[in-house]
Every structure is written in C-alpha cells, then in structure tokens.
Amino acid sequence: MTKENVHRWPVEDSLEELARLANTAGVDVVGRLIQRLPVPSKTHYLGKGKLDELLSLKGSLNYSVVVFDDELSPLQQRNLEEILKVKVIDRSALILDIFVRRAQTREGQLQVELAQHQYLLPRLAGQWSHLERLGGGIGTRGPGESQLETDKRLISQKIHRLRKQIEAVKKHRTLYREHRRQSGIPIVALVGYTNAGKSTLLNALTQSGVFVEDKLFATLDPTTRRLTLPDRSQILFTDTVGFIRKLPPSIITAFRATLEELTEACILLHVVDLTCHNAAEQCQTVEDILADLGLADKPRITALTKIDLLLNRNKIWDEATAISYLSEQCHAVNKNTVLISATKRWGLARLLELICQTLSQNIPLA
C-alpha cells in the first residue's frame, strides 16, 4: 500500500521496493493497491472508497497482512485493523523486522532493540492490545511479542537501559577508533543503497568472506578489512549498513554510534548499482542521508558497479555516458567516478589507483 509519491521516486518503484522488503521479511505478496491523495486520512490513512476496495479484495486474495509504504500513526493502524480484521504494519515496522533478523553482533542487536522500543513507545497505552488476537509473525518479532502487556513506564526504563549499554559500546568504539588513528592507517568507508553490492565489492578487494545475499539489508553489522594499495601503503575498508529511502528515524538514531564510523573515514566510497533503473534516485537518497549526518563535504569516490550485468543485457556503457546519466539528478557524481564489476574484477585496479590518488592529496584524518 502506498500513497502518491511526492518526491522523486515513481509510485510503482516505491511499491516494488516495498514488495522486496516484504519478501525479505518472509511475506508473500498477493496484491498491490495505490491510493492517490494530496494527504492521507488522519484516521484511516486511506479514503473511504479505497478502504472499501481493499476490504472487498480480502475474499479473493485471502490476505492476512497489509503493509503500508509510509509510517502509520497508532490511530490509523488501530482503525485499519478493526475494519480489515487482519494485521496492519507500516514501512518502519517492516524494516525493523528485517533488522531483527539481520543483526548478528551484540552491538547490532542492542541498536535494533532500541529502535524497536522507540517505535513501540508511542503505540502503547492500549494501542497494542488488539494485536493479541492477530497472532505473531511479521512486525512483532523481538520485543514486540513481549511488550504487549507492558506500559510506557517499563518501556521507557528499557530504553534508558539500552541507551546506557549502547553508550558503553560507543566508548569502546571511540577507544578503538583512537587506536586506529594513532596507527596512521587511512580508512575508506563503503556507503550505498541497500543491496547495491557493497559487501561483494569488499570481498573482491580484500579476499574476505563477508556474507552476501541478493536481498535488502543482507548485512547489517559493520565490517572492517585491511588492504595493501598499489603504492604498498595500508588502508582499512569499513562497510556499514546500507541506506534506503524513508529510513525510520529511530533506526538512524539507534545506529548513530555505528554511523560515526563514517566520520572517521578519509574517503567515502559510494557504491551505486548501475543496473537499477532508478540508480540516480538511489544515489541521491544516499547523498541526502549523508548530508543529514553532516558528511556532505567528505571526500568522495563513486563506484558504478555491476556493469557486467549491463553487458549481458546488451546495454553497453562508457563512463562518460554513465556519469552524464547519473549527474542529471545526483550531484555526487564527479570526476572521481569509475565503472566496475566486483564479480568479474573489472575496474578494480583503476579504483585502487583512484583511492591512492585521492589519499595522496594530503587529506587529513577525520
């Protein structure tokens, strides 16, 4: 479910991404519905006619969950579930559900749990009692199942404890970063839209075995690997969580300690999946998030990846054409842009040379 997209993304693309998120969370998509409204209904999100249409589809589609492509208010969610008699979740809850599955380290699990509780807090005060009759599963993994009977006071206490634990982790990370800073080894941080191919590139560059899967948010926890550049100098590559449009604010807040790794980087290596038809929009989404994090002025290299797949489609790109295509809508594409294929290892030598050249320009450590 989505309303008319008022930003750069076509509404159909937005729904396609929502479907991929749902599939990643283990949900089979049986239908899609678009509502074009200037503003959503404050009480039901949908207009009455579209709500009646959705209700009428229940018999033929036999759906048990409805996922909305925006964050719903507690009132909207409760009213929709009372009418539809099925579980209703929004985009934020769906992303959080995926993060619960993907977090492997203790730090990642703490951050996801904090984000979940921050999401749940305004939805308490009786808002969750209706979920008891709707069963478990998507949108209720992790603390969602155990907090149905918990009041705001207990949730607030839990948030406070989680923040203290994350703060302790943050102090440890600060000491670790200080140690790295003293070692004098430059850091290149991989950033990009989720499933753009960052982990595949990290594996190709460092011969490491980082988990790779063709799903959104396949990897969540940060990974750092050492590499020797062509000039024989040492460098650290750090891979962080992939970005996505409409990223829940609670996720950005909870993962701020992890995202601080980006501030320590000498260079941000922005990986863009050139095979995606809305690559320019994805590229700009990443740049907007980086700007929100205060990283807009960080030195940047853009790697346009998966060009081998374009060749398989008989679509041949040269760098000038690709850069022109992306630069029309994404201001980050500049002279420090290279075409690569991580799986075929095309362009990796040139990418490493570009990193050497950028580092040699007397870039100070963050």
N, C-alpha and C positions, 0 to 999 in steps of 0.2 A: 504494500500500500504506500502511495506517495501522493503529495500534492504537487502542483505545478512548480517546477524548479525555477526560482527567481535568480539563480546565479548562472554560471557558465555551462553547467552540465545539462545536456538534454534529459528530459524526464525518463525516457526509455533507458538511457545508460545508467541513470541512478537506480532504477528498478532492477536492472541486470546485475549491478553490483550488490544490491540487497539480496538478490537470489543467491549469489555466490557466497555471501556471508551466511545465509541460511543453510546452504549445503555444507559449508564448513562446520556449522554447528550441528549437523546431523539431521537436518529437516528436509523433507521432500517438498518441493514447491509444486502445487497443483493448479495455481491460477494467480493472475495479477489484476489489479484494479487501479485505475488512475482517477483522481479527483482534481479538477482544475478549479481552484478557488483563489480569490485575492488574499484571503486569510482563512485559516481553518476555524471551524466551530469551536468555541471555548468549552462547550460541554461535551461534544461527541467527536470532535476533530473533523468528521465528515458531515456533509449536508444530509438532510433527511432522505432525499431521493437516492443518493449514492449509498447511504446506510441501508435503505430498504433493498437495494440491488444486491449488496453484499450478503444480507440476510437470506435473500432468495436463492443465492448460489450455494448455500450450505447443503441443501438436499442433493444437488448434482455433483458437487465437488467433494463433499464429505470431509471438509477441512476441520482440524481440531485446534489449530493455532492461526492467529492473524498477526502478521508482523508489519508494523508501520515504519516508513522511511524517515521519520522525524521523531524527536523526543516528545512523548505524550505527558500531559500533566496527570497527576494522580486522579483528578476528577474525570478527565477524558478516558483514562484507562478503566476506571471502575464502571462508568456508564456504558462503555462499549462491551465490556464483559457481561454486564447484566442483560444487555439486549441480545448479544450474539451467543451467549451461553458457551463460550469457548475461551481459551486463554488468549489474551492480547498482550503483546510486548512491543516495545519500540526499538529503534535502531541502537540506542545506547545500551539497553539490556542485552541485545543480541551480541554486540561487540564484547561486552563484559563477560558474557557466557563463553565466548571463544577464548578470551584471555584466561579464564579459569582453567581451561583445558591445556593451554599452551605454556603457562608459567611452570618452569621446572626448578629454578633456584629458589632458595628461601627468600631472597630479596624480592624476586618477581612475584612470589606468592603473597608476600606482605603487601606489595603495592596494589596487586589486583584486589585483595581483600579490602584494603582501604577504599579503593574506588567503588567497590560494590556497596559497602556500608554508607558511603557518601551519597550514592544513588538511592539507597533504600530509605535513608533517614526521612526525607520529605514525604515518603509514601507510606509511612506508618500511621499512627493514630486511627487505626481501624481500616486503612486503605487496603491492607493485605489479607484481611480475614476472608474475603471472597475467593482467594486462591486455594484455600483448603479443599474446596470441592472440585477444583480444576486439575489437581494432580501435580506431580513433579515434572522434571524434564527441563526443556529449554527455558531459560530465563529464571530458573530457581535453583541452579546449581550453586554450590558453595554456601555462603551464609544465608542465601535466600530461603532455603528449606528450614533452617534452624531459627530464623528470626521472625517467623510469622506471629509468634506469641510474645515477642519481645517489644517493650515500649521504648520510647525515644530516649529515656534516660540511660537505659542499658546500651543502646546503640551508640549514644554519644560517648559513653565511657569506653566502649570498644574502639571507637575512632581515635580517642585520646591515646589509648594504649598502643594502637597500631602506629600512630604518628611518632610516638616515643621510640618504638622499635625501628622504624624507618630512619629516624634521626640518628640512631646509633649506627645503622648501616651507612648513612651518609657520612658520618665522621670517619668510619673505616675507609670509605671510598676516597675521602679527602686526603687521608694519610697515604693511601695507595697512589693517588694522583701526584702528591708531593714527591713521593719516591720516584715515580716515573719522570717528573720534571727535573729532578736532580740528576737523573741518568742522562739527560740531554737527548733522549730518543724522540724524534718528532712523531706526532700522531696524525693519522688520516682517518677521519670518521666517515663511514659509509652511511648515506641517508637516501631515502627514496620512498616512493609509494609502496604500499604493501604488495608483495608478490612481483616486484619489479625485477628481481634477480640479484639482490644484494648478497645473499648467502652463497649463491652459485659463484658469483664473482670472487668472494672471499676465498672460497675453496680453490678456485682456479689460480689465484695469485699466490696463495700460501700453502697449497697442497695439504690443506686441513680437511677434516671430515665433519664440518658443520651440517646439521640436519637441513635437508632441502625437500620441499614438497610443493606441488602446484596447487596450493591453497592459500587463502588470505591469512596473514599472521601465522605462517607455518613456524616461524621462530619468533620468540618474544624476548628472551633474556639476552643481555649484551654479551658479545664475544670479542675477544682481543687476540690477535695473532701477530707474530713478528715476521718481518720480511727484509731481505737484503736487496737494495735497489741496484740498478746497473752501475752506479758510481761507487759501489761497495759500502755505502752508508746503510745504517739500520733504521727501520721505521716500524711503527706499530699501526696495524689496521684494526679499527674498532667498529663493529656492526651493532646497531641498536634497533629497537622496534620500528617496523615500517609505519608510515603515516597513512592516513585515509581521510577523505572528506567527512565532515560532520563528526570528527573525533570527539567523543564525550569529554567535556571539561574536567570531569572527575578523573579521567584517565591521564590527561596532561598534568593535572595537579599531583596525582599519586606517583607518576613516573618522573617527576621533575628531578629527583635525585639521580636517576639513570640518565636523563636527557642532559644533565650537566656535563656528562662526558663530552658532549659536542662542543662545549665552551672551551675545553682543554685542547681541542684539535687545532693543528696548524692549518689544515685544509679540510674542507667538506667535499667528499666525492659523491656527487649526486647521480645516482643510477636511475636512468629513465628507460622504460620498456618501450622501444620504438615500434614494436608490433601492435601495441594497443592503439585503436583508432582515436581515442581521446588522450593520447600521450601528452599533448600540450596542456590539457586541463589537469592531468595528474601532476605534471611538472609544476604548474603554478600552485596547486594545492600544497605541495611540499614547500615551495618557496614562501607561501603565506604563513605556514606553521613556523618555519624557521624565523620569519620576521617577528611573529608573535613571541618567540623565545629570545628575541634580541640578537639573532645571529645573521641578520641580513647582510652585514658587511664582512662576514668571514670569507677568506679566500676560497674560491670555488672551482672545482673541475666537474664537468658534466660528461658522464659516460652513457652514450646511447647504445643500449645493448640489445641482444637477440637479433642481430642483423642477418644471421644465418637463416632464421625463420622467414625473414622477408625475401631472401633469395629463393627459398623453397616455394614461395608464393609467386615467383616470377616478378617480384617488385624490387627493382634494384635502386638502391640509394647511394648517392655520394654524400660526403659530409656537407658540402655547400647546400644541397637540396634539403637535407635533414635539418640543418641549422636554420635555414630560412623558414621551413615548415613550423618548427617549434618557436622560433623567436617572434613569430607573429602574435603569439598570445602569452609567451613566457619570457620574462625579462632576464632570467638567469642564464639563458643560452648565450655564450660568448665565444671568444677565440679559444678558450680552454675547454674545447669540446672535442670528443673523439668517438668514433664509431667502433664498437667492439662486439665480439661474441665470446662469452665466457666459456661456453661448452666446446667451441671449436678453437678457442685461444686466439682468435683473430683480434688484432689491435692491442693486445695486452702489452707488448713491448713498447709500443708508442705511448700507451697510457702511463707506464712506469717512467718513461723518459719525461713525459709532461709533469709528473709528480716531482721528479728530480729538478726540473727547471723551475717549478713553482717554489719549491723549498729553497732553492739557491738564491731567491730574490730577497734574502735577509728577512724572512717572515719571523717575527718574534713569537715565542711560545705563549699560548694564552694563559 
